[in-house]
């Protein structure tokens, strides 16, 4: 029974080829991002849409001459109870802190530390205030850890409800009826704050520079609010003259 080479110096037993192919195809077909993954966001109105929609899609290379892409998230304002939504992409820590009142990384850290401290306290109480032997104490600790895990799931739900009611809901309530100019200003401010935080904290700057701002509405379509150019128009008046001269021809 011969082996077939799949890389230099290594072979796959023929009996394992089917399993290897199945595992490879399963990995390629599932939503698993890699270091080559990037994202595309599509937002606007369909021909028959009264309310806007948004789709976030991940593109992650290709496989067998096919582009590997999959949906990450989507928003349909007509199906959202609040009537408004704020979607964040890529570097979203600052915006999430603004919306939830607490950074997700900080919340995860707090939950982990709280769980760890409770387990240490439980171990100390069982060791110093009970007459249980080692096996019985281990069983009791296992039951305590399992109960803590169940309790913290409920605790996280309570935190999410509190963040929604106290932080997200009031903002979305205002945005639901806010003027279009306010929406554009909020979007630009969130990007600018994220950029400023990265500059002053020494983090890798993934957001920065002049911010492009556009607004899409059912009546006006796609409208630029702010758009950066690779040169200053005031310093290049000849470009404007040449541009309109070309149009007149």
C-alpha positions, -999 to 999 in steps of 0.1 A, spaced: 0 0 0 17 32 -12 18 65 5 11 98 -12 32 128 -4 14 159 8 45 180 17 83 176 14 95 147 34 61 137 48 34 113 36 -2 104 43 -12 68 46 -36 59 19 -61 46 45 -62 81 60 -66 101 29 -104 103 31 -103 115 67 -76 140 59 -96 154 30 -128 156 51 -111 175 79 -94 199 54 -127 206 37 -145 211 70 -119 236 81 -121 255 48 -159 256 49 -163 268 85 -162 303 98 -126 303 110 -105 334 105 -68 334 98 -41 361 97 -51 368 62 -87 376 70 -101 410 61 -136 425 61 -161 441 38 -191 461 50 -221 467 27 -247 492 39 -276 510 23 -310 505 8 -323 479 -16 -346 488 -44 -377 480 -23 -363 487 12 -379 514 33 -353 510 60 -315 505 57 -296 473 60 -260 464 68 -240 433 61 -205 425 74 -186 399 54 -152 383 61 -129 375 31 -102 350 40 -82 339 9 -94 312 -14 -96 275 -17 -99 254 -49 -102 285 -71 -131 298 -49 -130 329 -27 -134 320 9 -160 344 25 -187 342 50 -212 364 69 -201 378 102 -231 400 112 -261 418 97 -285 445 107 -320 451 94 -335 483 110 -370 472 102 -365 441 125 -347 458 154 -369 467 183 -349 499 192 -353 512 157 -316 521 156 -283 503 158 -246 511 161 -222 487 144 -185 486 150 -158 470 131 -121 462 135 -108 483 165 -140 487 185 -129 488 221 -134 525 226 -169 525 210 -179 495 230 -168 513 262 -189 543 252 -220 521 245 -217 497 274 -201 518 301 -174 491 305 -146 477 284 -152 441 275 -116 431 283 -119 448 317 -152 430 324 -137 396 314 -107 403 337 -130 413 366 -151 381 362 -120 359 361 -105 375 392 -138 374 411 -142 337 403 -106 329 412 -109 348 446 -142 330 455 -126 297 448 -96 305 470 -120 316 498 -140 284 494 -108 263 495 -96 281 527 -130 277 544 -132 240 536 -96 234 547 -97 254 580 -133 252 591 -143 217 582 -132 182 592 -135 168 556 -108 145 543 -90 153 511 -113 134 488 -145 148 503 -130 183 502 -121 179 465 -157 168 458 -170 198 476 -147 221 457 -158 206 424 -195 212 433 -187 248 443 -168 255 411 -197 241 390 -223 262 410 -201 293 406 -200 288 368 -238 286 367 -242 316 389 -218 337 369 -237 330 337 -267 346 354 -245 374 367 -233 381 331 -269 383 319 -277 408 346 -247 429 336 -257 429 300 -293 439 309 -279 468 331 -256 480 303 -284 479 278 -309 498 300 -285 523 315 -261 530 285 -271 516 251 -309 521 252 -308 558 260 -283 564 231 -303 544 206 -335 561 217 -320 595 208 -305 582 176 -338 567 164 -351 602 158 -319 622 156 -312 645 126 -289 630 99 -262 655 108 -260 641 144 -255 606 131 -226 617 109 -211 637 138 -213 607 162 -197 583 137 -168 607 131 -164 614 169 -162 577 177 -134 571 151 -115 602 163 -117 591 200 -105 556 191 -76 572 172 -67 595 200 -67 568 226 -43 546 205 -19 576 201 -17 585 238 -17 549 251 12 536 229 -10 509 212 -5 499 176 -24 526 156 -49 508 135 -72 539 133 -61 574 124 -56 603 100 -84 623 84 -117 606 87 -140 601 57 -177 606 66 -206 596 43 -243 594 49 -268 572 31 -305 580 31 -335 568 12 -342 602 -3 -307 616 -9 -287 584 -16 -250 584 -9 -237 618 3 -202 627 13 -201 647 45 -163 648 48 -138 634 23 -100 636 24 -80 643 -8 -44 635 -15 -37 672 -20 -50 705 -9 -73 722 -35 -63 757 -23 -26 749 -30 -34 735 -65 -58 759 -83 -44 748 -116 -59 714 -111 -94 728 -108 -89 750 -139 -77 720 -159 -104 697 -146 -132 721 -158 -114 727 -190 -115 689 -197 -153 689 -189 -160 717 -213 -143 699 -242 
